[in-house]
Amino acid sequence: MGDIGQFLPMILIFVVAYFFMIRPQMKRQKDERKFGAELKRGDRVITKSGLHGKIMELSDKDNSCVLETMAGKLKFDRSAISMEMSKKLNAPVDKK
């Protein structure tokens, strides 16, 4: 019983680390993969570097997309599109 009592704090640290750090990160990665798979032509998006554009083409072969911006058409990897900023861009605006 004394041996388990010595390891109990270490076990609790691992349990807390799992529920507060590892599990939320895994959920976020799952949501980002789902977001990337659900992209379609015409969606307005923002890349992680801050470039705004509209999706013109999607390629499943090399997992890329072509964005139309004010500077022209640019090809990006789907993982370069920011899920959070794109959702904020497309969120409905409340008028008061």
Secondary structure, 3 states (H helix, E strand, C coil): CHHHHHHHHHHHHHHHHHHHHHHHHHHHHHHHHHHHHCCCCCCEEEECCCCEEEEEEEECCCCEEEEEECCEEEEEEHHHECHHHHHHHHCCCCCC
